[in-house]
Amino acid sequence: MTQPACTHLDQAADVTPSGNGCVECLASGGRWVHLRMCMSCGHVGCCDSSEHKHATAHFHADDHPLVQSYEPGEDWWWCYQDNVAFRVATAPSYSHT
């Protein structure tokens, strides 16, 4: 992955993760496979391999196009609108514990 072909980096903000797991799954007692963090607001949601796909649902509900992996050791981003994965060299990396 190289610098992005993403046209939405201006929507990234200095965010704080909304929790240490998928917000919706934690509230409902659900389970997730991997986590993604919205880079517009900090919402932590589960990936598309998870049953409820809360990260993608958050994008559709709030039109926040950028997520970063919230998995330990991963620093890649995804833009839902441009359908592209990339890294941002100067961005902090986040993960759950």
Secondary structure, 3 states (H helix, E strand, C coil): CCCCCCCCHHHCCCCCCCCCCCHHHHHHCCCCCCEEEECCCCCEEECCCCCCCHHHHHHHHHCCCEEEECCCCCCCEEECCCCEEECCCCCCCCCCC
